Amino acid sequence: MNYSQQQHYYEKSRPPVRRKRRGRRVLGVLVALLLVLVGFVVYVDMSLKRENALPSGDDRPSDGPGTNWLLVGSDSRQGLGAQRRTELGVGEAAGRRTDTVMLVHVPEGSGKPTMVSLPRDSYVSVPGHGEDKLNAAFAYGGSQLLTRTVEDATGVRIDHYAEIGLGGFAGMTDAIGGVNLCVDEPMHDPKANLDLQPGCQNLGGPQALGYVRSRATARGDLDRVQRQREFLAALTEKASSPGVLLNPFRLFPLITNTAGAFRVDQGDHVWHLASLAWAMNGIASGQGVTTTVPFGEFGETDGGASVVEWDQDKAETLFRALATDTPVPQEVITNTASMGN
């Protein structure tokens, strides 16, 4: 092999410098994107408000298969300025009270997730306070007493807690451009700043908030829990649509608004909320069970307040299925739209 042949051989065998540099640039970009993603996840996780929402002690229900969430919509006005309060029609009340209470069971295997509405007027035993409405537990002792009350009433151990206030609720709705809902009859409720005509329409944050909070219909709380489930299904379906997921101007405001709006237990993180969102998307797409706790009748307390009394036999069957991670029997699945008529 002469000199020119040797030079040609070494030039062919030498790695292209340009290709190496290009590979390093691609690797550098990927590392940078990974760091940004990790940083964003950490930022979102740190934005969550946390408190000790789960009770302690050995007298709690046993830990069964699957995962159980307690979802709470509170009427907290924290962080809302005067103009925003007027826009949302939420008044000036201080503190936190429950507007919505739902129990969501995510099965361990391939079963269907289940979402159970617990009317806030449910008449239950509140530890340390006797028989009272479910929402009274929150007023007496906040999230921890509410969680203990739900566990005692259902026999289902709560694994995760998530609460959202009024402003966060409206902000999430606005972040995805509103949700489309079909209204069956005119709804006029000055207390909720709500005036809707029948028909399918896109509801922005303030309208959606009034829609799920209003009790100004014939069946009060029963109508409300039905609307709450309808809204959650519409919100989840819209939030998981390509129009939101592929649009950074929708996706990132949704993520940041969601993180800043939620109050969770000390042990909860953003990835837990992501798994909940996945389950809720399954429910919204019809691959899940939605129901209200079976109840027998409306009752009245000694003070004359109207309460919801559960059908204990059917409720026990429902909650036993959730506690043991078995399918919910069809006969205890309640459609509130057909009840109370």
C-alpha positions as CSV (number, residue, x, y, z in Angstrom):
1,M,0.0,0.0,0.0
2,N,1.6,3.3,-1.1
3,Y,1.4,6.6,0.8
4,S,-1.6,8.0,-1.0
5,Q,-3.6,4.7,-0.5
6,Q,-2.7,4.8,3.2
7,Q,-3.9,8.4,3.6
8,H,-7.1,7.6,1.8
9,Y,-7.7,4.6,4.1
10,Y,-7.2,6.6,7.3
11,E,-9.4,9.4,6.0
12,K,-12.2,6.8,5.4
13,S,-11.9,5.2,8.8
14,R,-11.8,8.4,10.7
15,P,-15.2,9.3,12.3
16,P,-16.8,12.3,10.7
17,V,-16.2,15.3,13.0
18,R,-19.4,17.0,11.8
19,R,-21.5,14.0,12.6
20,K,-20.1,13.8,16.1
21,R,-20.8,17.4,16.7
22,R,-24.3,17.1,15.4
23,G,-24.9,14.1,17.7
24,R,-23.6,16.0,20.7
25,R,-25.9,18.9,19.9
26,V,-28.9,16.6,19.7
27,L,-27.9,14.9,23.0
28,G,-27.5,18.3,24.6
29,V,-30.9,19.5,23.4
30,L,-32.5,16.3,24.7
31,V,-30.8,16.7,28.1
32,A,-31.9,20.3,28.3
33,L,-35.5,19.4,27.5
34,L,-35.4,16.6,30.1
35,L,-34.1,19.1,32.7
36,V,-36.8,21.6,31.8
37,L,-39.5,18.9,32.1
38,V,-38.2,17.7,35.4
39,G,-38.0,21.3,36.6
40,F,-41.6,21.9,35.5
41,V,-42.8,18.8,37.3
42,V,-41.1,19.9,40.4
43,Y,-42.5,23.4,40.1
44,V,-46.0,22.1,39.6
45,D,-45.7,19.6,42.5
46,M,-44.4,22.4,44.8
47,S,-47.4,24.6,43.8
48,L,-49.8,22.1,45.4
49,K,-51.2,23.2,48.8
50,R,-50.8,20.5,51.4
51,E,-52.3,19.7,54.7
52,N,-52.9,16.6,57.0
53,A,-56.1,15.5,55.4
54,L,-56.0,11.8,56.2
55,P,-56.9,10.7,59.7
56,S,-54.4,8.8,61.9
57,G,-55.0,5.9,64.3
58,D,-55.6,2.2,64.2
59,D,-59.4,2.4,64.0
60,R,-59.5,3.3,60.3
61,P,-61.0,0.8,57.7
62,S,-58.5,-1.8,56.5
63,D,-56.4,-1.0,53.5
64,G,-57.9,-2.9,50.6
65,P,-56.9,-3.3,46.9
66,G,-57.3,-0.4,44.6
67,T,-57.0,3.3,45.3
68,N,-59.6,5.5,46.9
69,W,-59.8,9.3,46.5
70,L,-62.0,11.8,48.4
71,L,-62.7,14.7,46.0
72,V,-64.0,17.9,47.7
73,G,-65.2,21.1,46.1
74,S,-65.1,23.8,48.7
75,D,-66.5,27.3,48.7
76,S,-63.2,28.8,49.7
77,R,-62.8,32.4,48.3
78,Q,-59.1,32.5,49.3
79,G,-57.1,34.6,46.8
80,L,-60.2,36.1,45.1
81,G,-60.3,39.8,44.7
82,A,-63.5,41.8,45.0
83,Q,-63.9,42.0,41.2
84,R,-63.4,38.3,40.7
85,R,-65.9,37.5,43.6
86,T,-68.5,39.7,41.9
87,E,-67.8,38.0,38.5
88,L,-68.2,34.5,40.0
89,G,-71.2,35.5,42.2
90,V,-69.7,34.0,45.3
91,G,-70.2,36.7,47.9
92,E,-67.9,37.6,50.8
93,A,-68.2,34.6,53.1
94,A,-64.9,33.6,54.8
95,G,-63.6,30.1,55.6
96,R,-64.1,26.8,53.8
97,R,-67.3,24.7,53.5
98,T,-68.0,21.8,51.2
99,D,-70.0,22.2,48.1
100,T,-69.2,18.9,46.6
101,V,-68.1,15.5,48.1
102,M,-67.2,12.6,45.8
103,L,-65.6,9.2,46.4
104,V,-63.6,7.8,43.5
105,H,-62.3,4.2,43.4
106,V,-59.6,3.3,41.0
107,P,-59.3,-0.5,40.7
108,E,-56.1,-2.3,41.0
109,G,-56.5,-4.4,37.9
110,S,-58.5,-3.8,34.7
111,G,-61.8,-3.1,36.3
112,K,-63.8,0.1,35.9
113,P,-63.2,3.1,38.0
114,T,-66.2,4.2,40.1
115,M,-67.3,7.8,41.1
116,V,-69.8,8.1,43.9
117,S,-71.5,11.4,44.7
118,L,-72.1,11.9,48.5
119,P,-74.8,14.6,48.9
120,R,-73.6,17.2,51.3
121,D,-76.9,16.9,53.2
122,S,-76.4,13.2,53.9
123,Y,-77.3,12.5,57.5
124,V,-74.4,10.6,59.0
125,S,-72.5,10.2,62.3
126,V,-69.8,12.8,62.7
127,P,-67.2,11.6,65.2
128,G,-67.4,13.7,68.3
129,H,-70.5,15.6,67.1
130,G,-73.3,13.0,66.9
131,E,-75.6,12.8,63.9
132,D,-75.4,15.7,61.4
133,K,-75.1,16.6,57.8
134,L,-72.0,15.4,56.0
135,N,-70.8,18.9,55.2
136,A,-71.0,19.8,58.9
137,A,-68.0,17.5,59.4
138,F,-65.9,19.8,57.3
139,A,-67.2,22.9,59.2
140,Y,-66.4,21.2,62.6
141,G,-62.9,19.8,61.8
142,G,-61.8,20.5,58.2
143,S,-60.6,17.9,55.8
144,Q,-59.3,15.4,58.4
145,L,-62.7,15.1,60.2
146,L,-64.5,15.0,56.8
147,T,-62.3,12.1,55.7
148,R,-62.8,10.3,59.0
149,T,-66.6,10.8,58.7
150,V,-66.6,9.4,55.2
151,E,-64.5,6.4,56.2
152,D,-66.8,5.7,59.1
153,A,-69.9,6.0,57.0
154,T,-68.7,3.9,54.1
155,G,-66.2,1.5,55.5
156,V,-63.8,2.5,52.7
157,R,-60.3,3.6,53.5
158,I,-59.3,6.9,51.8
159,D,-55.8,6.8,50.2
160,H,-55.7,10.3,48.7
161,Y,-57.5,13.7,49.2
162,A,-58.0,16.5,46.7
163,E,-59.9,19.7,47.3
164,I,-60.4,22.6,44.9
165,G,-61.8,26.1,45.8
166,L,-64.2,28.3,43.7
167,G,-61.5,30.3,42.0
168,G,-59.5,27.3,41.0
169,F,-62.6,25.6,39.6
170,A,-63.4,28.6,37.4
171,G,-59.8,29.0,36.4
172,M,-59.4,25.4,35.2
173,T,-62.6,25.8,33.1
174,D,-61.4,29.1,31.5
175,A,-57.9,27.6,30.8
176,I,-59.4,25.0,28.4
177,G,-61.7,27.5,26.7
178,G,-64.9,26.5,28.6
179,V,-66.9,23.2,28.4
180,N,-70.0,22.3,26.4
181,L,-73.0,21.3,28.4
182,C,-76.6,20.7,27.5
183,V,-79.1,22.5,29.7
184,D,-82.6,20.8,29.9
185,E,-84.5,23.7,31.3
186,P,-84.0,27.4,32.1
187,M,-81.8,28.0,35.1
188,H,-82.0,31.4,36.9
189,D,-80.3,31.7,40.2
190,P,-79.2,35.2,41.3
191,K,-77.3,33.8,44.3
192,A,-75.0,31.9,41.8
193,N,-75.0,34.7,39.3
194,L,-76.5,32.2,36.8
195,D,-79.0,32.8,34.0
196,L,-79.0,30.0,31.4
197,Q,-81.5,29.1,28.7
198,P,-82.2,25.5,27.5
199,G,-79.9,24.0,24.9
200,C,-76.3,22.9,24.4
201,Q,-73.8,25.8,25.0
202,N,-70.3,26.5,26.0
203,L,-69.9,27.6,29.6
204,G,-67.0,29.7,30.8
205,G,-65.6,29.6,34.3
206,P,-68.2,31.8,36.1
207,Q,-71.2,30.1,34.3
208,A,-69.8,26.6,34.9
209,L,-69.3,27.4,38.6
210,G,-72.9,28.7,39.0
211,Y,-74.1,25.6,37.1
212,V,-72.6,23.1,39.5
213,R,-73.3,25.2,42.7
214,S,-76.9,26.2,42.1
215,R,-79.6,24.5,44.2
216,A,-82.4,26.5,42.6
217,T,-84.1,23.6,41.0
218,A,-87.0,21.3,42.1
219,R,-84.8,18.6,43.7
220,G,-82.1,20.8,45.1
221,D,-79.0,18.8,46.1
222,L,-80.0,15.8,44.0
223,D,-80.1,17.9,40.8
224,R,-76.8,19.5,41.8
225,V,-74.8,16.2,42.3
226,Q,-76.1,15.1,38.9
227,R,-74.9,18.3,37.3
228,Q,-71.6,18.1,39.1
229,R,-70.9,14.6,37.6
230,E,-72.0,15.8,34.1
231,F,-69.6,18.8,34.4
232,L,-66.7,16.7,35.6
233,A,-67.2,14.4,32.7
234,A,-67.3,17.3,30.2
235,L,-64.2,19.0,31.8
236,T,-62.2,15.8,31.8
237,E,-63.1,15.0,28.2
238,K,-62.2,18.5,27.0
239,A,-59.0,18.6,29.0
240,S,-57.8,15.3,27.4
241,S,-58.7,16.3,23.9
242,P,-56.0,17.0,21.2
243,G,-57.2,20.6,21.1
244,V,-55.9,21.0,24.6
245,L,-53.0,18.5,24.9
246,L,-51.4,19.7,21.6
247,N,-52.0,23.4,22.3
248,P,-49.4,24.8,24.7
249,F,-51.5,27.9,25.2
250,R,-54.2,25.7,26.6
251,L,-52.2,22.9,28.2
252,F,-49.7,24.9,30.3
253,P,-52.3,27.3,31.8
254,L,-54.4,24.2,32.6
255,I,-51.5,22.5,34.4
256,T,-50.5,25.5,36.3
257,N,-54.0,26.5,37.2
258,T,-54.8,23.0,38.4
259,A,-51.7,22.8,40.5
260,G,-52.2,26.1,42.1
261,A,-55.9,25.4,42.8
262,F,-55.6,22.0,44.5
263,R,-55.2,21.3,48.2
264,V,-54.0,17.7,48.9
265,D,-52.8,15.5,51.7
266,Q,-49.2,15.8,52.8
267,G,-48.3,12.5,51.0
268,D,-49.9,13.4,47.7
269,H,-48.0,14.6,44.6
270,V,-48.7,15.7,41.1
271,W,-48.2,12.2,39.7
272,H,-51.0,10.9,42.0
273,L,-53.2,13.6,40.5
274,A,-52.1,12.5,37.0
275,S,-53.3,8.9,37.8
276,L,-56.6,10.3,39.1
277,A,-57.0,12.3,35.9
278,W,-56.4,9.2,33.8
279,A,-59.2,7.3,35.8
280,M,-61.5,10.3,35.4
281,N,-60.9,10.3,31.7
282,G,-62.0,6.6,31.6
283,I,-65.2,7.6,33.5
284,A,-65.9,10.5,31.2
285,S,-65.5,8.2,28.1
286,G,-68.0,5.7,29.5
287,Q,-65.5,3.2,30.7
288,G,-66.5,3.6,34.3
289,V,-69.3,3.8,36.8
290,T,-71.0,7.0,38.1
291,T,-73.6,6.9,40.8
292,T,-75.0,8.6,43.8
293,V,-75.0,6.8,47.2
294,P,-78.4,5.0,47.4
295,F,-80.8,6.8,49.7
296,G,-84.2,5.9,51.1
297,E,-85.9,9.2,51.8
298,F,-85.6,12.8,52.8
299,G,-85.6,13.4,56.5
300,E,-85.7,16.3,58.9
301,T,-83.5,17.0,61.9
302,D,-84.8,18.2,65.3
303,G,-84.0,21.7,64.2
304,G,-86.1,21.3,61.0
305,A,-83.3,21.1,58.5
306,S,-83.8,18.8,55.5
307,V,-81.4,15.8,55.3
308,V,-80.8,12.9,53.0
309,E,-81.0,9.5,54.6
310,W,-79.1,6.7,52.9
311,D,-80.6,3.3,52.1
312,Q,-78.3,1.4,54.5
313,D,-78.6,-2.0,52.8
314,K,-77.9,-0.8,49.3
315,A,-75.2,1.7,50.5
316,E,-73.4,-1.1,52.4
317,T,-73.5,-3.3,49.2
318,L,-72.0,-0.4,47.1
319,F,-69.3,0.4,49.5
320,R,-68.4,-3.2,50.2
321,A,-67.7,-3.6,46.5
322,L,-65.4,-0.6,46.5
323,A,-63.6,-1.7,49.7
324,T,-62.9,-5.2,48.2
325,D,-62.2,-3.9,44.7
326,T,-65.0,-6.0,43.1
327,P,-67.6,-4.9,40.5
328,V,-70.4,-2.7,41.8
329,P,-73.7,-4.6,41.5
330,Q,-76.0,-3.0,38.9
331,E,-79.0,-2.9,41.4
332,V,-77.2,-0.3,43.6
333,I,-76.1,2.0,40.8
334,T,-78.3,5.1,41.2
335,N,-79.3,7.5,38.5
336,T,-80.3,10.7,40.3
337,A,-82.1,12.0,37.2
338,S,-84.8,9.3,37.8
339,M,-85.1,9.8,41.6
340,G,-87.3,12.0,43.6
341,N,-90.0,12.2,40.9
